[in-house]
Amino acid sequence: MTLAQVVYNISNDTDFASRWHSNPEAALAEKGLKLSKEEFAFLSKGLKRGETEHVSLQDLVKMSSNWRY
């Protein structure tokens, strides 16, 4: 659920999104959120990719196909 909370905050809270882009660890700590190493890497990769090209939900699903549930 935390990954969804982070994505929600990035999408709906411009201050959090700005802090995430400059210092993601601090942004998470300020909200009291924690991500696993895998979640952090997944989200960081997806967002960096999104800065240069459009990332769809289907792209994120494909990127997550190697996750263990």
N, C-alpha and C positions, 0 to 999 in steps of 0.2 A: 504494500500500500504506500510506502514512503516514496517510491519512485514516482508513482502517480501524483502524490502531493507536490513533489518537486516540479514536475512538468506543469501541473496546474499553477503553481506559484510563478514559474517562469512565464507562463502564458498570460496571467491575469494581474500580476503585480510588477509594474515597471521598475520600482525600486529594487525589488528582489532580483529581477532579470539583470539589471545593471550591475548589481553586486556579484551575481553569479558569473558574469562575463569577466569581471576584474579579479575576483577572488572567490571561487566557488566554495572552498572550505569554510571561509568566514560567513558567507551567505547562508550555508546550511546550519552553521552553529547558531547564528542569530535567530533562526526559526526553530531551533531545537530539533533539526532533522538529521538523520544519518543515512548514508548509503553504503552498501557493500562496495568492495573494490570493483566488482564486476558491474554493478549498477552505475557507479561513478564513471567508469571507463565507457560504458555503453552510452550514457547520456552525453558525456563530453564529446565522444566521437560523432554522435548524431548531430549535436549542435554545431560543432566545427564544420561538419559537412554541410549543414544548412546555411552557413555563412556564405558559401560559394555556389550553392545550388539548392534547388527546391528539394525538400525531404518530405515525402508523403508518409502517412501512417503505414502503408504497405511496406515502404522501405525500412521503417523502424522494426516492423514485425520480422522482416527477412533478417535484419541484423541480429535480432534476438533469438534466432532459430537454434543457436548453439548453447543457449542457457540451459541450465539444469533446474527443473522445477521440483 
